[in-house]
Amino acid sequence: MSYLEMLTDSITKETKLTKEAPLNSFNSFNSYSDTLADAASEAVTGMNQYITPEGLLAKLVPCDIAELEACTDPLPFLRSFAIACVWTDFRRQGIAPPTWGKPATCDKCGPVYLWAPIKVAGCPWCWNRLHNLRIPRPPADEVVL
Ligand SMILES: [Zn+2]
C-alpha cells in the first residue's frame, strides 16, 4: 500500500479533520504558473478534504515558490510537502499519522506512537507535550522500554 493510499485510508476511517486556513495568502492561486498550479492540484489528490491546492501553495515561502516555478517536475516535492502538512495537522490534533503505528519511547514524552519501535531522546510529540496538546499513547503491554 502506498503512502497516499495509507493516508487516504486512515483519514477516511479514523479522523474528521478540517481544512486549515492558509498561513499566508499574499499570492492568489491564479498568480502561479500552470505547471505549479497543476502539480499542487495533483499533489493533494486523496487529501482534498484536509488541504487545498491553494492552501498547499500558500504554506510555501517565496524562495520555495521561485525554485518550484523553475522546476520541470515540482510534483514529488509538493506531494511530500502536502503529506507533511496534513500529518502535522494530525499531530497537532493528537492523532498519529498513518505510518506512525509503532509503539516507541521518547525520553521526554514517555510511550508514544512513532514510525518504528525505537527509543529516542526527543520526538515529534514533544511539540504537543510542550503545548499541552493530546498525545496518543500505546497500550502498556506494547511499550518499548
Ligand atoms: Zn517526545
Residues whose N, C-alpha, C, O or C-beta is under 5 A from the ligand:
A	BS01	ZN	C106 K108 C109 G122 C123 W125 C126
